[in-house]
Amino acid sequence: MANIKIKTNKGAKKRFKVTGSGKITHFKANKSHILTTKNRKRKRRLRRNSVILSADTLNIKKLLPYER
């Protein structure tokens, strides 16, 4: 039987990025609108990327089979 390619989940590809060491990063939520009620420090922290929890990395890597 021929090898079957796995399709990359396009929604996950837009949201997650795999680093060189294999960790998965993502942008933080709550930074798109209603920013006037959030203080400056909170908005500054939301700018940064953060690493996905180790419990979720296996599921994300299944959605991104060729992004390693």
Buried (B, 14 or more C-beta within 10 A) or exposed (E): EEEEEEEEBEEBEEBBBBEEEEEBBBEEEEEEEEEEEEEEEEEEEBEEEEEBEEEEBEEBBEBBEEBE
